[in-house]
Amino acid sequence: MKRQIIDTIERYDKIIIHRHVRPDPDAYGSQMGLKELIQTNYPMKQVFAAGAHDESLTYLACPDQVNKELYEGALVIVTDTGNTERIDGEFYTQGDLLMKIDHHPDVDPYGDVKWVNTSSSSTSEMIYSLFEEGQKQYGWNMTTDAARLLFAGIVGDTGRFMFPSTTVHTFAVASDLIKFDFDRAELFAGMYEVKRELLHLKGYIYQNFEMDDNGAAFVKINKSILEQFGVTASDTSQLIGALGDVKGICAWVIFIEEDDQIRVRLRSKGPVINQLAAQFGGGGHPLASGASVYSWEEADKVIVELKRLCE
């Protein structure tokens, strides 16, 4: 499959890479890392990274402005995105060929070419494996910036190598990547800097979450609460794991209200929750998923289903 992906990349002069909405380090790491690798090893190709920019990830990279006309005759690659509803960018179907590279469960098998590896810790780890194939068969080179991006994606999706998805291969890849001369201290500072305002909001979450007897917990954060604490909806991504420290919680959901939707952030210590996320147009991993709802009444339906999972 990796050889097929590289052969496909070689055939196209124009490549547009997408990832999922509400990106995390692995979304940026795999997307931007792949872009850097292609540009380095095929300097005559046009390579673009599509999607809305998340200011909290500026320390990694910034996407490109990509208009509809650019898609004509292009290879479109989507990284780290399990289902089409979560692809960031509206023109991803307008290219010549669509490719999926992902490590989430393949609940939505889209794409003309597809490489899904659910045993991989991250899509960034998969991109490194793609590089290894390219290096062996085609003489690909790794750059310091590509190494930095892929390392950040792996660190982000493994919870600094603490999640069960971390394998011996993950550590081997990380060991290869840190041989490159990027500033790991600066990278970790960008990934884990917590604003004072977020610490105050974290206290609010601890004081206001609700939990039933089966260990299903939830907390609702509306726009007025965000304004009260001076944080953005994107900022709150650093707090999603907070309730995991609370004794007795089995699974939890944090709702974050935005102008046009309510983000649904689901986490679990046991029950599989990505199917619940899929019921509301989302997806993700068995123990860490996300979705969107469009009213607090719909949010209450998510809570009901989460309680059912924890019974």
Helices and strands as residue ranges (DSSP letters): H 2-11, E 14-18, H 25-41, E 46-49, G 55-57, G 68-71, E 75-79, G 84-86, G 92-94, E 97-102, E 113-116, H 123-138, H 144-157, H 168-177, H 184-192, H 196-208, E 210-211, E 216-221, H 223-229, G 235-239, G 242-245, E 251-257, E 262-268, H 274-279, E 283-284, E 288-293, H 296-310
